[in-house]
Amino acid sequence: MAEENLKFLKAYEMASKTQQQFPPDVMLHFYALYKRATEKNGFYIPPSSHGDLKSAFKMNALIQVKELSKKEAEEKYIELVEKHIGEISQ
């Protein structure tokens, strides 16, 4: 497994286990970057209910990262974890 991929997995683990509370925009950024980095079949579309505001915000966040490659999304996810949670140990 590539070193970058291991760092991404460690970043995901840190983000999943943190007890910190983040503003909704930061949470959506984590969500969108993770989905973009891990989607196997192209662009991820969240399941939605008609008129569901939460789904609309998720879709908007995903649209904002759709031009990133999976590698770029991994790198940006790692940067986001390091910015808000802390340095990722090797």
Backbone bond lengths (Angstrom), bond angles and torsions (degrees), N, CA, C in turn:
res aa  C-N    CA-C-N  psi(-1)  N-CA   C-N-CA  omega(-1)  CA-C   N-CA-C  phi
1 M - - - 1.452 - - 1.520 108.69 -
2 A 1.306 117.06 135.33 1.460 121.88 -177.79 1.527 110.50 -64.70
3 E 1.324 114.92 149.69 1.466 120.58 -179.11 1.526 111.79 -58.33
4 E 1.353 116.88 -39.43 1.457 120.53 179.63 1.528 110.84 -62.78
5 N 1.342 115.85 -39.04 1.457 119.62 -179.77 1.526 110.67 -66.56
6 L 1.327 117.16 -39.80 1.465 120.22 177.12 1.522 110.88 -63.13
7 K 1.318 116.35 -39.94 1.466 120.35 178.84 1.530 109.94 -65.25
8 F 1.323 116.96 -39.57 1.459 121.06 176.86 1.527 110.62 -62.25
9 L 1.323 117.46 -44.26 1.466 120.93 179.17 1.532 111.21 -63.62
10 K 1.328 116.83 -38.67 1.466 120.14 176.55 1.528 110.63 -66.36
11 A 1.330 115.99 -39.47 1.473 120.12 178.09 1.521 109.98 -62.48
12 Y 1.324 116.75 -43.21 1.471 120.66 178.53 1.527 110.57 -62.20
13 E 1.316 116.59 -42.50 1.464 120.39 178.86 1.531 110.83 -61.38
14 M 1.330 116.01 -43.75 1.475 119.98 178.47 1.527 110.85 -61.81
15 A 1.327 116.35 -44.54 1.462 120.53 -179.08 1.519 110.90 -65.42
16 S 1.318 117.25 -37.17 1.461 121.48 -178.54 1.526 112.11 -69.93
17 K 1.325 116.56 -31.55 1.459 120.96 -174.69 1.524 114.36 -96.27
18 T 1.320 117.24 -9.03 1.462 118.60 -176.28 1.529 111.27 -66.53
19 Q 1.304 115.16 146.87 1.459 121.48 175.67 1.533 111.20 -97.80
20 Q 1.334 115.54 -0.63 1.461 120.19 -179.05 1.524 110.41 -67.21
21 Q 1.309 115.21 148.25 1.452 122.03 175.33 1.518 107.98 -103.75
22 F 1.321 116.86 134.66 1.456 121.76 -178.11 1.516 110.64 -120.59
23 P 1.336 117.14 152.42 1.463 120.15 174.75 1.534 109.54 -62.42
24 P 1.324 116.67 155.28 1.472 120.32 -178.35 1.526 114.15 -54.70
25 D 1.343 118.30 -37.44 1.461 118.95 -178.65 1.521 111.88 -66.04
26 V 1.325 117.93 -35.49 1.459 121.09 177.64 1.532 109.68 -70.07
27 M 1.323 117.21 -42.07 1.468 121.08 177.92 1.531 110.72 -60.30
28 L 1.315 116.37 -42.10 1.459 120.28 178.68 1.527 111.62 -65.14
29 H 1.320 116.11 -35.18 1.464 120.14 178.11 1.531 109.87 -66.88
30 F 1.336 117.12 -44.55 1.466 120.88 174.66 1.530 109.77 -55.65
31 Y 1.313 115.55 -48.60 1.469 121.89 -177.97 1.529 111.67 -58.77
32 A 1.312 116.17 -50.95 1.462 120.33 -175.13 1.527 111.63 -65.84
33 L 1.315 117.13 -43.26 1.461 119.74 179.53 1.527 111.22 -65.28
34 Y 1.330 116.74 -41.07 1.460 119.41 178.83 1.529 110.52 -63.51
35 K 1.319 117.28 -46.88 1.463 120.51 -179.70 1.523 111.05 -62.09
36 R 1.326 117.02 -41.04 1.470 120.31 179.66 1.529 110.66 -65.76
37 A 1.323 116.38 -40.01 1.464 120.77 -178.27 1.528 112.58 -70.76
38 T 1.315 117.67 -26.32 1.464 120.11 -173.09 1.521 114.36 -110.70
39 E 1.312 118.92 -6.11 1.461 121.17 -178.83 1.520 109.99 -67.52
40 K 1.314 116.73 128.98 1.456 121.57 -176.47 1.529 113.10 -90.51
41 N 1.302 117.78 -26.66 1.465 120.75 -173.25 1.521 113.19 -116.11
42 G 1.308 117.43 43.35 1.462 119.43 178.49 1.510 112.73 92.66
43 F 1.298 116.12 -136.25 1.461 123.06 -173.28 1.522 110.78 -82.73
44 Y 1.325 117.56 125.87 1.460 123.10 178.77 1.520 109.93 -79.22
45 I 1.315 116.74 132.97 1.461 121.92 175.35 1.525 107.22 -120.56
46 P 1.336 117.18 116.72 1.461 119.18 -177.29 1.525 111.26 -69.33
47 P 1.332 116.51 148.28 1.456 118.51 174.02 1.527 108.43 -64.39
48 S 1.311 117.14 143.87 1.461 118.02 -176.93 1.514 111.30 -142.01
49 S 1.301 112.96 159.35 1.450 121.43 171.01 1.516 106.07 -108.09
50 H 1.287 117.31 148.02 1.460 119.73 177.91 1.526 109.19 -60.74
51 G 1.326 115.47 128.62 1.460 120.33 178.36 1.514 114.25 79.71
52 D 1.309 118.25 8.85 1.462 121.94 -179.00 1.529 109.14 -79.87
53 L 1.320 116.72 109.54 1.461 121.97 -176.91 1.528 112.11 -63.58
54 K 1.320 116.53 -39.12 1.466 120.36 -179.97 1.535 110.49 -60.68
55 S 1.311 117.62 -43.74 1.467 121.43 178.26 1.522 111.29 -64.62
56 A 1.315 116.61 -35.56 1.463 120.24 178.96 1.532 110.41 -64.98
57 F 1.322 117.03 -41.28 1.465 119.99 177.82 1.529 110.90 -66.32
58 K 1.337 117.22 -39.41 1.461 120.30 177.54 1.527 110.49 -62.98
59 M 1.311 116.59 -45.43 1.462 120.52 -179.59 1.525 110.31 -61.52
60 N 1.319 117.15 -42.51 1.458 120.74 178.16 1.530 111.07 -60.84
61 A 1.325 117.28 -42.77 1.465 120.92 178.86 1.530 110.55 -63.37
62 L 1.324 116.83 -40.16 1.461 120.84 179.10 1.527 111.71 -66.20
63 I 1.304 116.45 -39.13 1.465 120.57 178.66 1.535 110.04 -62.65
64 Q 1.325 116.78 -36.08 1.461 120.58 -178.91 1.529 112.96 -66.84
65 V 1.330 118.18 -22.12 1.469 120.22 -179.10 1.528 112.81 -111.20
66 K 1.314 118.09 5.42 1.468 120.65 -173.41 1.524 113.52 -64.31
67 E 1.311 118.76 -24.13 1.464 121.32 -179.36 1.527 112.43 -81.56
68 L 1.327 117.49 -9.86 1.463 120.66 179.17 1.517 109.90 -76.89
69 S 1.314 116.21 144.43 1.459 119.87 170.64 1.531 107.22 -74.70
70 K 1.313 116.30 167.08 1.464 119.72 177.75 1.532 110.13 -60.60
71 K 1.319 116.44 -40.67 1.465 120.77 179.19 1.528 111.05 -63.37
72 E 1.329 116.86 -44.55 1.470 120.47 178.18 1.529 110.54 -62.74
73 A 1.324 117.18 -39.88 1.461 120.63 178.89 1.530 110.47 -64.37
74 E 1.324 117.39 -40.77 1.471 120.86 176.00 1.520 110.19 -59.80
75 E 1.334 116.64 -47.11 1.466 120.81 -178.48 1.525 111.26 -62.17
76 K 1.321 116.98 -42.73 1.462 120.71 -179.83 1.532 111.16 -69.32
77 Y 1.326 117.05 -33.61 1.461 120.91 176.54 1.527 109.45 -64.22
78 I 1.332 116.29 -45.35 1.461 121.04 177.90 1.528 110.00 -59.38
79 E 1.327 117.18 -45.44 1.467 121.17 178.51 1.530 110.85 -59.80
80 L 1.319 117.38 -41.17 1.459 121.77 -179.15 1.529 110.77 -65.17
81 V 1.322 116.63 -42.28 1.473 120.63 177.09 1.524 109.88 -62.18
82 E 1.317 116.40 -46.70 1.468 119.06 -178.59 1.523 111.57 -65.11
83 K 1.310 117.83 -33.32 1.458 121.56 179.43 1.524 111.28 -69.76
84 H 1.330 116.80 -43.12 1.468 120.18 -171.98 1.528 115.21 -101.37
85 I 1.331 117.67 -21.58 1.472 119.55 -175.11 1.518 111.62 -116.62
86 G 1.318 117.28 -46.00 1.454 119.92 178.98 1.507 112.43 149.09
87 E 1.318 115.22 171.51 1.463 122.19 -177.87 1.523 110.15 -62.86
88 I 1.314 115.34 141.45 1.460 120.93 179.18 1.516 108.29 -91.91
89 S 1.335 115.71 120.98 1.473 119.76 -179.02 1.520 109.83 -75.99
90 Q 1.292 116.08 145.33 1.475 121.54 -179.51 1.489 111.95 -86.58
